[in-house]
């Protein structure tokens, strides 16, 4: 309830000009108010799918944006999981995290699907083979990461997160568990990040005006 009231107060505090992103157009409220992992920071979450060409085009722009984030903003990615066909790539995302090879293979996985067109994003066996070859790890270790005890829980969390945001596609961005924008809503990839910056700025201003806790 406190989270909901805070979101409503923030919504009322938005002071926008005609040229600014508009609620209900370039961005909207999430379907549900979502708890964040970093309550001390303004959290920005990208929902994406390695099989999405728009996410592929967004990725280098997003990476440059992330490098310039201020200290009060936390960024993370969550794989989109609106249907079972997206699960193999969601598993790949979490397996790379577990194996600590995300930095090495994140862009390479995008390239394999969209640039080289050598990988079917819905074929889990092919993805496992690709990751084994590219990482240099033992195949049994890679397969174990895909079938780990925690994988189903992570997939369920990703699916629930997608549902709670009200997202209808990817790439989408969730700002502080309260607002959503996307390339489609904002009119392009760069416009989506400008909209994220606008929302972050308003949240920051709202926090600055909030009375200090005793």
N, C-alpha and C positions, 0 to 999 in steps of 0.2 A: 504493500500500500504506500509506504514512504517513497519507494522508487517511482510509483505511478504519479504521486503528487508532485514529486520533483520534476518529472517529465512534463507534466501539465504546466507547472510554473515556468519552466524553461520555454515551452512552446509559446506561452503568453508574452514572454520577454523578447521574442524575436522582433527586432526593429529593422525592417527591410526597406530598401529603395526599389524603384521600379526596375532598375538594372540588376538587382541582386537576384539570386535564385529564389524561387517562390515555393512555399509549402503547397503541396498538391500538384505541382508541376515538375520542377527539377528535383525535388525530394519530397519525402512523405514520412509520416510516423510509421514505425514498425508495427506489425500486427499485434505483437505483445511487447511489453517492456522486458528486456532481457538483462539478466545479471552479467556483469563484466568480470574478467579475470584480474583486472588492474583498477580497483576502485579509486586509487590515488591519482590515476591518470585518465586522460581522455582516450578511450580505446577505439581504434578504427580497425574493422575487420573486412577483409576482402573475401567474398564468396566466389569461387572460380571452379572451372573444370578444365583439365588438360586437353580435353577434346574440343574445346570451344575456340574457334578462330579469333573471336573478339577478345577473349582472355589472352590469347597469344600476342595479339597486337598491343594489348594494354600492358603486358608484363614489363617491357623495357622502360616504358614511361613511368610505371608504378615504382620500379626499382630505383629510378633516379629521384622520384618524389620521396621515397622512404629514407634515402640517404640524408635528406635535408630536414627531417622531422625535428621539431623542437623537443626539449626534454620532457615536457608535460604530456606528450602524445605517445601512446603505445600502439604498435601495429602487429597484426597477426593475420594469417590466412586460415580459412576453413574450406575444405573441399565441398562443393555443392553436391547434394545427394537428393534430388527430387524424385528419382526413379532408380530401379535396380541396375539399369544399364550403365549408370555412372559409377557404380560401386568399385569396379576394378581400378579406376584411377584414384578414387578416394583411398583405397587400400595402398596404392603406390605412394601416395603422399604421406600417409602415416608410417608405412614401412621405411621410407627414406628418413623420416624423422627418427625412428627407433634405431636405425643403423648409422645415424649421424652422417648421411651422405647427401642431405638436401642441398647444401651449398654447391656441391659438385654436379648434381644431376637435375636440379629443378629446371634450368633453362634447356638442358640437353633433352629432357623428356618432351618439353614443348616442341623443340626443333624436330625430334623424331616423328612426331605426329603431323606437324604442319609444314615444316620446311623440307624434310627428307621424305615425308609421306611413307615411312617404312614401318609404322606401328599402328595397329588398330586399338583405339583407346578403350574398346569394350572387351578385348581379349586378354583375360588375366594371365593365361599361360605365356602368351607372347610378351606381355609386360614383365613378367617374372624373369624370362630368359634375357630380355633386353637389359634389365637392371643388373642381373648377374654379370653379363658381359661388360657393361660400362663401369661397374663398381670394382670389379676384380675380386669380389667376395665369393666365398663358396656358395654354390646354389642352394644347398640345404639350409644355410643361414638366411638367405634371402627368402626362401619359401617359408621358413619358420616365422619370419617377421610378418609375412602376409597372413599367416594363420595363428598369430599369437593370441594368448588368452584375452588380451585387452582390445583386440581389433573390433570385435562385434560391438563392444561398448562404445568405442570411438565412432563407429559407423552410425550407431543409433543416435549419438549426440549430434553428429553432423546433420542427420536427417531431421531431427527435432529442431535444431537451430535454423535450418532452411525454412521449415514450416513456421516457426515463431516469428521470423523476420517479415514474412509476407512477400518474400522475393518471388518474382515470376521468371527470372532468367539470370544469366551471368554475363559479364562480371557485375556484381553488385557490392555496395559498400554499406556497412552498418556502423553508425557512429554512436558510440557510448551506449549501445543497446537500446537506443530510442528513435533513431532516424535512419532512413534508408535512401540511397540514391543509386543510380546505375548509369552506364553509358547511354542506354536507351532513354531514360528519364531526363538526363542532363543534356543530351544532344551530342554526345561524343566522349571519347576517353579523357581528353584533357579537361573538358568541361565537367566531367564527373569528379575529377580530383579538385577542381576549383570549387565545386559545390561542397565537397568534403571539407575543404579549407574554410569555407564560409560557415558551415555548421560548427566546426571545431572552434572558430573564433567566437561565435555566439555562446557556446558552452563555456568557454574560458571566461568571457565577460560576465556571464551569469554567476559563475563560481566566485569571481572577484567581488561581486556585489552582495553575495550571500553573507549573512552575519556569522561571525566566528563562533564555533562550538565551545561551550563552557566545559 
